[in-house]
Each structure stands twice: as C-alpha cells, then as structure tokens.
Amino acid sequence: MGTTEQINSYTRIPPFIEIMDSTLRDGEQTNGVSFLPHEKLMIAKMLLNDINVDRIEVASARVSDGEKDAVKMICQYAKRIGKLQNVEVLGFVDGKASVDWIADCGGKVINLLAKGSLKHCSGQLQKTLEEHLDDIVFSLSYAKRKGIEVNIYLEDWSNGMKDSPEYVYEMLDVLTKRDVRRFMLPDTLGVLNPLQVIEYMRKMIKRYPSVHFDFHAHNDYDLAVSNSLAAVLSGAKGLHVTVNGLGERCGNAPLSSVQVILKDQFHAKTNIREDRLNDISKLVEGYSGISVAPNQPIVGENVFTQVAGVHADGDNKANLYTNALMPERFGRKREYALGKTSGKANIDRNLQELGLELTPEQTRRVTQRITELGDRKEIVTQEDLPFIVSDVLKHSVPDDRVKLVSYMVSSAYGLKPIASVKVEINGCQYEADAMGDGQYDAFVKALRKIYKRSLDRTFPVLENYSVTIPPGGRTDALVQTVITWNNDGKTIRTRGLDADQTEAAIKATMKMLNIFEENKQ
C-alpha cells in the first residue's frame, strides 16, 4: 500500500476543502506592509474572480478610516458580483462596536475573535471563562439582529489545547449550540507540529462531529504548510492562507503551496484556479514591497529553471526531470539556466527556443564561453545568448540592427535631467532630446520619441528594473542592471554590466532593442 493510500485509510479527507485567503487582514500584519484602499480592492477582485478563493478576510474592524474606506469599496464590489457573503472582517468581542462598524461598511460576515486559551482569557482580558462567554453570546445575539453571519476564531487555540483543553471544551460546549457558521482554530504563535495538529484536531472533531472547523497556521517553525495538511487529513473542512505566505513574524501558509499539495498529494478538491497563482503573487509582491524568494515553490523566479546540464539532457531524451508541477499549469514555462554547470544540453535547449542553429564546434565554443562567465559569477540569461553567440563567432558590430551612435545625459541641482540621443536603426540614424525624472528615464524617453515620431512604432514597456552590486562594496564596483520588458505579451529580460549604473542600464536597453528588432524582422 502506497503512502497516500495508507494516510487515507487512517484519516478523513473531506471531498472539498474551503480556502479562505487572509492576505488583506493577517497578511497586512507583515512588518512594513500597508495596502492602500484601491490596492486592497484590486487584490480582492483578483482573489474572488481570477483565483476563485471561497472567502477573503479583508480587514480588522475599527482600525482606521482608510481601512473602513477599503472595506466599503470591497463590499460594494462583492455585492455587485453576488459574492458579498464571501467577504469577511475580523471583529472583536466589544459589545456592539465591531458589529456596527462592519454593518456600516456593508459587510455581512464577522470573524469574531474570542480567546481560545485560559492564559489569554485570564491574562489579557482578566476575566473568567463564564464572563467571557457572556460577552461572546451578547455579540452573537447582536450580530444576528443586525443580519450579520458569525464565524468564531479561538485565538491561541493551539496553546489552549496544550495547556488548558478543558477550557477549550467548556467554551465549545456552549458556543456550538449557538448560531455560529464556522469555528476557526488558529495556531496563533506557530508552536504546533503536524503530529500535534492531528491529535488536537481529531479530538475536536470527535467531540463536535457536525461542526465546521477551519485551521489557521503560522510559520514560526516553517511548518505552516505541513500543519495545514495535517489539519485536513484529520478532518478540517477549511484552511486559511495568504498570498506569498505574508503574515506577522514568519508569515502564514502560502496559498500556492497549500493548493498544489492538497491537489497533487492528497487529491483533495478546491475551487482554486491554478493558472492565475503566479499573477496574484506578482500583484501582491508589487503592492506589498515584499519580494518573493527566487526558490519559493510555484511562484519563485527560479523554480521552473533547470541548471544542471544532465537535467536538460534527460528532458531532451525522455522528460526524465519533470514532475506534476508543470510550469504551464501555472501560466509559466520551463527554462534552462546558462552557467558553469549548464553543459551542452542546456545550451541546446536554449538555442532551440531561440531558433538558432549552430554546428557542434560552434556550440562547444559557446558552451566554453558561458562556463567562463559562470566562473566569474556573472548572470547569463537566455536573452544574452544571441550576443554571446555573436561574440564567440566573431560577428562584426555592423550586424547589430540598433547601434548607439552617441548620447549625452546631464543633471543639475533643481533641474530635471536631460538626455540627447543619436541611434542607428536598420541603417538609418535618428536623434531626439528628452527630459526625465532621472538620467536613465530621460534616455528612454528620448528613445520613445524616436520610435513614435520617426518610426511610428510602439516601444516595449518596462516592467521591472533591478540593480545589484557584486560582492566587494568598493566605490568602483561593477553595477549589474537587469531590466524586464514586455512587448505584446512577450517578456524580454536583458542585462547590462558597467561601473556606471546609467551606462549599465543603457547597455541592457540596447540589448533589448536588438532583440526587439530581430523579432520584428
């Protein structure tokens, strides 16, 4: 019997797992992250429409006027598309205050934050369980009168089960008889391991078999995903996630990782549309300012990039180095990195994608050059490959379709930078001047003028601009600029290396324009 079958025979996997995304509430508790109201709306729209999560938790009640504006906007939008009941707001056991705040925003669901451990109840509230229950019951009754559905968080439930399980049971014995849609069990401090999650979750489900339980993981021990799966294997019907694993301290369980493991490893069903997971990751990355690690599963920059040449060779012959996580499933594609461990097979794969045909001897020489660059720790991209090929095969400069004949950029205190540019494109020379917010911005605006006025053509859109300085920290250190462009949906990523940051960016731009012109031809 296989591992999955063994697990299934001893556990109860619900046929469907409800996914609640808390990026806009718990994810916003990431240090330094604060979404503007319109940013919250854009994320909420993508989560509800494109990703198709079952529920979104969008804010904490009574935080600020800006938060209230965001919740109102999201609720108005959700109501228009018939998903208002899918929008939830964290509220507190504070009499009528949180319920009124949510109702005033147009919300219909409150996630009521109750104390799930004796320590929190007595230490923070300084109340007995009976007193706390009286307050909760009042909030429940008032929410019902206002037409608001209630889910209940048992804050610090994990420590409650560890240190005061009878407190937890006494609370649930009362509240499960009330009008509560879901009970949400957070590992608030991220202290559980999967075996403990299984033990505690099974106890809850055995005692309250008809109750809908969600599990809410935190990643302090890097176990958020594992604990979420343990909860599902033990009968939890819902999981809480955030995009890119955002959240307080070490974050929460990442939406993308939870989704693929549920589907591939345990054949559980969700409503998530996987082909948009990369899109929501990039949107949240941009708005939050928190970069996704290159090796982050599913959404990281490098996760569908093979580096070792032996892997490319195996893929060429029989797709030997692939698994169920095919990049096309997530709207991405597999790439074969170029570096000192690439080998001939990686080079061949990249040459094939570019439509370049080389003799075995030419391929050997290109491979040797890429290995030399890799030894110096320089990044080599697929977009660099045509230029490396040209260099190795001694192609002359006149073969470049776009040449930078001359340029001048200047800046002065209190004045906008100015650029004057002369370029040769397919044998014809063009000139333009422009002002910009920086020297490079002025340079690009001058190029845009040339393409628009002289050539009547669109100019690729700059999507991302990153600058790195190799180790050493000297003032004369080389600057590496990597720029990502978009042209009619096709991504072009080019690199420039120079001691001057503006010059490095200009080199990357000229590489891009040559690729652009080559593609046009």
Secondary structure as the mmCIF struct_conf table of DSSP 4:
data_model
#
loop_
_struct_conf.conf_type_id
_struct_conf.id
_struct_conf.beg_label_comp_id
_struct_conf.beg_label_asym_id
_struct_conf.beg_label_seq_id
_struct_conf.end_label_comp_id
_struct_conf.end_label_asym_id
_struct_conf.end_label_seq_id
HELX_RH_AL_P HELX_RH_AL_P1 THR A 3 TYR A 10
BEND BEND1 THR A 11 THR A 11
BEND BEND2 PRO A 15 PRO A 15
STRN STRN1 PHE A 16 PHE A 16
STRN STRN2 GLU A 18 ASP A 21
TURN_TY1_P TURN_TY1_P1 THR A 23 ASP A 26
HELX_RH_3T_P HELX_RH_3T_P1 GLY A 27 GLN A 29
BEND BEND3 THR A 30 THR A 30
TURN_TY1_P TURN_TY1_P2 ASN A 31 GLY A 32
HELX_RH_AL_P HELX_RH_AL_P2 PRO A 37 LYS A 45
HELX_RH_PI_P HELX_RH_PI_P1 MET A 46 ILE A 51
BEND BEND4 ASP A 54 ASP A 54
STRN STRN3 ARG A 55 SER A 60
TURN_TY1_P TURN_TY1_P3 ALA A 61 ARG A 62
BEND BEND5 VAL A 63 VAL A 63
HELX_RH_AL_P HELX_RH_AL_P3 ASP A 65 ARG A 80
TURN_TY1_P TURN_TY1_P4 ILE A 81 GLY A 82
HELX_RH_3T_P HELX_RH_3T_P2 LEU A 84 ASN A 86
STRN STRN4 VAL A 87 PHE A 92
BEND BEND6 VAL A 93 ASP A 94
TURN_TY1_P TURN_TY1_P5 GLY A 95 LYS A 96
HELX_RH_AL_P HELX_RH_AL_P4 ALA A 97 CYS A 105
TURN_TY1_P TURN_TY1_P6 GLY A 106 GLY A 106
STRN STRN5 VAL A 109 LYS A 115
BEND BEND7 SER A 117 SER A 117
HELX_RH_AL_P HELX_RH_AL_P5 LEU A 118 HIS A 120
HELX_RH_PI_P HELX_RH_PI_P2 CYS A 121 LEU A 125
HELX_RH_AL_P HELX_RH_AL_P6 LEU A 129 ARG A 145
TURN_TY1_P TURN_TY1_P7 LYS A 146 GLY A 147
STRN STRN6 GLU A 149 GLU A 155
TURN_TY1_P TURN_TY1_P8 ASP A 156 ASP A 156
HELX_RH_AL_P HELX_RH_AL_P7 TRP A 157 ASP A 163
HELX_RH_AL_P HELX_RH_AL_P8 PRO A 165 LEU A 175
TURN_TY1_P TURN_TY1_P9 THR A 176 LYS A 177
BEND BEND8 ARG A 178 ASP A 179
BEND BEND9 ARG A 181 ARG A 181
STRN STRN7 ARG A 182 PRO A 186
TURN_TY1_P TURN_TY1_P10 THR A 188 LEU A 189
HELX_RH_AL_P HELX_RH_AL_P9 PRO A 194 ARG A 207
BEND BEND10 TYR A 208 TYR A 208
TURN_TY1_P TURN_TY1_P11 PRO A 209 SER A 210
BEND BEND11 VAL A 211 VAL A 211
STRN STRN8 PHE A 213 HIS A 216
STRN STRN9 HIS A 218 HIS A 218
TURN_TY1_P TURN_TY1_P12 ASP A 220 TYR A 221
BEND BEND12 ASP A 222 ASP A 222
HELX_RH_AL_P HELX_RH_AL_P10 ALA A 224 LEU A 233
TURN_TY1_P TURN_TY1_P13 SER A 234 GLY A 235
STRN STRN10 GLY A 238 VAL A 241
STRN STRN11 THR A 242 THR A 242
HELX_RH_3T_P HELX_RH_3T_P3 VAL A 243 GLY A 245
BEND BEND13 GLU A 248 GLU A 248
TURN_TY1_P TURN_TY1_P14 ARG A 249 CYS A 250
STRN STRN12 ASN A 252 ASN A 252
STRN STRN13 PRO A 254 PRO A 254
HELX_RH_AL_P HELX_RH_AL_P11 LEU A 255 PHE A 266
STRN STRN14 LYS A 269 LYS A 269
HELX_RH_3T_P HELX_RH_3T_P4 GLU A 274 ARG A 276
HELX_RH_AL_P HELX_RH_AL_P12 LEU A 277 SER A 288
HELX_LH_PP_P HELX_LH_PP_P1 SER A 291 ALA A 293
TURN_TY1_P TURN_TY1_P15 PRO A 294 ASN A 295
TURN_TY1_P TURN_TY1_P16 PRO A 297 VAL A 299
BEND BEND14 GLY A 300 GLY A 300
TURN_TY1_P TURN_TY1_P17 GLU A 301 PHE A 304
STRN STRN15 THR A 305 GLN A 306
BEND BEND15 ALA A 308 ALA A 308
HELX_RH_AL_P HELX_RH_AL_P13 GLY A 309 ALA A 318
TURN_TY1_P TURN_TY1_P18 LEU A 320 TYR A 321
BEND BEND16 ALA A 324 ALA A 324
HELX_RH_3T_P HELX_RH_3T_P5 PRO A 327 PHE A 330
TURN_TY1_P TURN_TY1_P19 GLY A 331 GLY A 331
STRN STRN16 GLU A 335 TYR A 336
STRN STRN17 LEU A 338 LEU A 338
BEND BEND17 GLY A 339 GLY A 339
TURN_TY1_P TURN_TY1_P20 LYS A 340 THR A 341
HELX_RH_AL_P HELX_RH_AL_P14 GLY A 343 LEU A 354
TURN_TY1_P TURN_TY1_P21 GLY A 355 GLY A 355
HELX_RH_AL_P HELX_RH_AL_P15 PRO A 360 ASP A 375
TURN_TY1_P TURN_TY1_P22 ARG A 376 LYS A 377
STRN STRN18 VAL A 380 VAL A 380
HELX_RH_3T_P HELX_RH_3T_P6 GLN A 382 ASP A 384
HELX_RH_AL_P HELX_RH_AL_P16 LEU A 385 VAL A 392
TURN_TY1_P TURN_TY1_P23 LEU A 393 LYS A 394
HELX_RH_3T_P HELX_RH_3T_P7 VAL A 397 ASP A 399
BEND BEND18 ARG A 401 ARG A 401
STRN STRN19 VAL A 402 ALA A 412
TURN_TY1_P TURN_TY1_P24 TYR A 413 GLY A 414
STRN STRN20 LEU A 415 ILE A 425
TURN_TY1_P TURN_TY1_P25 ASN A 426 GLY A 427
STRN STRN21 CYS A 428 MET A 435
BEND BEND19 ASP A 437 GLY A 438
HELX_RH_AL_P HELX_RH_AL_P17 GLN A 439 LYS A 449
HELX_RH_PI_P HELX_RH_PI_P3 ILE A 450 SER A 454
BEND BEND20 LEU A 455 LEU A 455
HELX_LH_PP_P HELX_LH_PP_P2 PRO A 460 PRO A 460
STRN STRN22 VAL A 461 THR A 468
TURN_TY1_P TURN_TY1_P26 PRO A 471 GLY A 472
TURN_TY1_P TURN_TY1_P27 THR A 475 ASP A 476
STRN STRN23 VAL A 479 ASN A 487
TURN_TY1_P TURN_TY1_P28 ASP A 488 GLY A 489
STRN STRN24 LYS A 490 ASP A 498
BEND BEND21 ALA A 499 ASP A 500
HELX_RH_AL_P HELX_RH_AL_P18 GLN A 501 LYS A 520
#
